[in-house]
């Protein structure tokens, strides 16, 4: 179910059906046997629906959540480049470098008032994962791992409407007040479809949970992101 939702974020229904028939047709043509020492590289785009776990900080700096308790999810796009290498017949390890985004949104509407924002946190990550793999032309991938992340910036797009129906837009960017390093864990369950020669298509849903607060120790809140989404992209067998 989550795999279909993820794919349809990228394709409309008609294109999705065409894409599925294309994959099945190529899969019958591109018969390939899985090798014990296989190594491959991949390039994927990552769609995710993210939200946050937020609570007041301990001690002197903590503040009530206020309106932030009503924040909601936000869709994000990220990217990843990496490799996967077999260490056993059905076990592979994976390393990559990724540009990851997560965030949250807020909307308040009244008869003559509008206030909304979308907050986005950006990171350079180095995912390290272990996968169980099974199959040749249609390959099952089950695994997960840890994602060390270096903070690169925070962006917030704000939109408001005053009593005179004037729309005001503002963009805020900063790197101050955030932890420079966090880590997350990820779980994956997906499939890889062989195409022609050494090429494959990867569809890999992912759940990701941040283990450390995005904000520094003196912030008013503790903030940890989580997301559900997935990778789609190309794999090339070396």
C-alpha positions as CSV (number, residue, x, y, z in Angstrom):
1,X,0.0,0.0,0.0
2,X,2.7,2.5,1.0
3,X,4.7,1.5,-2.1
4,X,1.7,2.4,-4.4
5,X,1.1,5.7,-2.6
6,X,4.8,6.6,-3.0
7,X,4.8,5.7,-6.8
8,X,1.6,7.7,-7.4
9,X,3.2,10.8,-5.9
10,X,5.5,10.7,-8.9
11,X,3.2,9.3,-11.7
12,X,-0.5,9.9,-12.3
13,X,-2.5,6.7,-12.7
14,X,-2.3,6.4,-16.4
15,X,1.5,6.8,-16.5
16,X,1.8,4.5,-13.5
17,X,0.0,1.7,-15.4
18,X,2.2,2.3,-18.5
19,X,5.3,2.3,-16.3
20,X,4.3,-1.0,-14.7
21,X,3.8,-2.7,-18.1
22,X,7.1,-1.4,-19.2
23,X,8.9,-2.9,-16.2
24,X,7.2,-6.3,-16.6
25,X,8.0,-6.5,-20.3
26,X,11.6,-5.6,-19.8
27,X,11.9,-8.0,-16.9
28,X,10.9,-11.0,-19.1
29,X,13.5,-9.9,-21.7
30,X,16.4,-9.1,-19.2
31,X,17.0,-12.4,-17.6
32,X,19.9,-12.0,-15.1
33,X,21.4,-14.3,-12.5
34,X,22.3,-12.8,-9.1
35,X,26.0,-13.2,-8.3
36,X,27.5,-13.8,-4.8
37,X,30.1,-11.0,-5.3
38,X,27.8,-8.5,-7.0
39,X,28.5,-4.7,-6.6
40,X,26.3,-2.0,-7.9
41,X,25.9,1.8,-7.9
42,X,22.6,3.7,-7.6
43,X,21.2,7.1,-8.0
44,X,17.8,7.8,-6.5
45,X,15.4,10.6,-5.7
46,X,13.6,10.3,-2.3
47,X,10.1,11.5,-1.7
48,X,9.0,11.6,2.0
49,X,6.1,12.8,4.1
50,X,7.7,14.1,7.3
51,X,6.5,15.3,10.6
52,X,8.2,15.9,14.0
53,X,8.2,14.8,17.7
54,X,8.4,18.0,19.7
55,X,8.4,18.7,23.5
56,X,9.5,21.5,25.8
57,X,13.2,21.5,26.7
58,X,14.3,20.6,30.2
59,X,15.2,23.2,32.8
60,X,15.4,26.9,32.4
61,X,15.1,27.2,28.6
62,X,11.9,25.2,28.1
63,X,8.7,26.9,27.0
64,X,5.1,25.6,26.4
65,X,4.5,24.4,22.8
66,X,1.7,26.9,22.2
67,X,0.6,26.9,18.5
68,X,3.4,24.5,17.5
69,X,1.3,21.7,18.9
70,X,-0.9,22.1,15.8
71,X,1.9,21.7,13.3
72,X,1.3,19.1,10.5
73,X,3.2,17.0,8.0
74,X,5.2,18.3,5.0
75,X,6.2,16.6,1.7
76,X,9.9,16.8,0.8
77,X,12.2,15.7,-2.0
78,X,15.8,14.5,-1.4
79,X,18.5,12.7,-3.4
80,X,21.0,9.9,-2.9
81,X,24.1,8.5,-4.6
82,X,25.7,5.3,-3.4
83,X,26.7,1.6,-3.8
84,X,25.6,-1.8,-2.6
85,X,28.0,-4.7,-2.3
86,X,27.4,-8.4,-1.6
87,X,29.1,-9.8,1.5
88,X,27.2,-13.1,1.3
89,X,24.8,-14.8,-1.1
90,X,21.8,-13.0,0.3
91,X,23.4,-10.2,2.4
92,X,24.7,-6.9,1.1
93,X,25.9,-3.7,2.7
94,X,25.2,-0.2,1.4
95,X,26.9,3.1,1.6
96,X,25.8,6.4,0.2
97,X,25.9,10.2,0.3
98,X,22.5,11.9,0.5
99,X,21.0,15.3,0.5
100,X,18.1,14.9,2.9
101,X,15.2,17.2,3.8
102,X,12.5,17.0,6.5
103,X,10.1,19.4,7.9
104,X,6.7,20.4,9.1
105,X,3.9,22.9,8.2
106,X,1.4,25.0,10.1
107,X,-1.9,26.6,9.0
108,X,-4.2,29.0,10.9
109,X,-7.3,30.4,9.2
110,X,-10.0,32.7,10.6
111,X,-12.7,34.9,8.9
112,X,-10.2,37.7,8.2
113,X,-6.9,36.2,9.1
114,X,-4.5,33.7,7.5
115,X,-1.1,32.6,8.8
116,X,0.8,29.6,7.5
117,X,4.4,28.4,7.2
118,X,6.4,25.5,5.9
119,X,9.7,24.7,7.8
120,X,12.4,22.6,6.2
121,X,15.6,21.2,7.7
122,X,18.4,20.2,5.3
123,X,21.3,17.7,5.9
124,X,24.2,16.0,4.1
125,X,23.9,12.3,5.3
126,X,26.0,9.2,4.9
127,X,23.6,6.3,5.2
128,X,25.1,2.9,6.2
129,X,22.8,0.0,5.8
130,X,22.6,-3.8,5.7
131,X,20.1,-5.6,3.3
132,X,18.8,-9.1,2.9
133,X,18.3,-9.7,-0.8
134,X,16.4,-12.4,-2.6
135,X,15.7,-13.0,-6.3
136,X,17.2,-12.4,-9.6
137,X,15.1,-10.5,-12.1
138,X,12.7,-9.2,-9.5
139,X,14.8,-8.8,-6.3
140,X,13.3,-8.3,-2.8
141,X,15.3,-5.9,-0.5
142,X,14.7,-5.9,3.2
143,X,17.0,-3.9,5.6
144,X,18.0,-0.8,7.3
145,X,20.7,1.1,9.1
146,X,21.9,4.3,10.6
147,X,22.2,7.8,8.9
148,X,24.8,10.2,10.3
149,X,23.7,13.7,9.2
150,X,25.4,17.1,9.0
151,X,23.1,20.1,9.3
152,X,23.3,22.5,6.3
153,X,20.5,24.9,6.9
154,X,16.9,25.8,8.0
155,X,14.4,27.5,5.7
156,X,10.9,28.7,6.6
157,X,8.4,30.1,4.0
158,X,5.8,32.2,5.8
159,X,2.5,33.5,4.3
160,X,0.0,35.7,6.1
161,X,-3.1,37.8,5.2
162,X,-4.1,40.8,7.3
163,X,-7.5,42.4,7.8
164,X,-7.2,44.4,4.6
165,X,-6.8,41.1,2.6
166,X,-3.2,41.9,1.8
167,X,-1.1,38.7,1.3
168,X,2.4,38.9,2.8
169,X,5.2,36.4,2.0
170,X,8.5,36.0,3.7
171,X,11.4,33.5,3.5
172,X,13.7,32.9,6.5
173,X,17.0,31.1,6.3
174,X,19.4,30.4,9.1
175,X,22.0,28.0,10.5
176,X,22.0,29.4,14.0
177,X,20.4,27.5,16.9
178,X,20.6,24.0,15.4
179,X,22.7,21.0,16.1
180,X,25.4,20.6,13.6
181,X,25.2,16.8,13.7
182,X,22.3,14.4,14.2
183,X,21.7,10.7,13.5
184,X,18.7,8.8,12.3
185,X,17.7,5.2,11.8
186,X,16.0,3.9,8.7
187,X,14.0,0.7,7.7
188,X,13.5,-0.3,4.1
189,X,11.3,-2.8,2.3
190,X,11.2,-2.8,-1.5
191,X,12.0,-4.3,-4.9
192,X,14.5,-4.0,-7.7
193,X,13.4,-4.8,-11.3
194,X,16.1,-5.8,-13.9
195,X,16.0,-3.9,-17.2
196,X,18.5,-4.4,-20.0
197,X,22.2,-5.2,-19.7
198,X,23.3,-4.2,-16.2
199,X,20.5,-1.7,-15.5
200,X,17.7,-2.0,-12.9
201,X,14.9,0.2,-11.5
202,X,14.8,0.5,-7.7
203,X,11.5,1.1,-5.7
204,X,12.4,1.2,-2.0
205,X,9.9,2.5,0.6
206,X,11.6,3.9,3.7
207,X,10.6,4.8,7.3
208,X,13.1,7.2,9.0
209,X,13.3,8.3,12.6
210,X,15.7,11.0,14.0
211,X,17.4,10.0,17.2
212,X,18.7,13.4,18.3
213,X,17.2,16.8,18.6
214,X,17.5,19.1,15.6
215,X,17.8,22.1,18.0
216,X,20.7,23.0,20.2
217,X,20.8,22.4,23.9
218,X,19.6,25.9,24.8
219,X,16.6,25.9,22.5
220,X,13.0,26.1,23.9
221,X,12.1,22.7,22.5
222,X,13.4,19.3,21.7
223,X,12.7,18.5,18.1
224,X,13.1,15.1,16.3
225,X,11.9,14.4,12.7
226,X,10.3,11.2,11.4
227,X,9.2,10.4,7.8
228,X,7.6,7.8,5.6
229,X,8.4,7.7,1.9
230,X,10.8,6.0,-0.4
231,X,13.5,5.9,-3.0
232,X,13.0,5.6,-6.8
233,X,15.9,5.5,-9.2
234,X,18.4,3.5,-11.3
235,X,20.9,0.8,-10.3
236,X,23.9,-0.2,-12.4
237,X,25.7,-3.5,-11.8
238,X,29.5,-3.2,-12.1
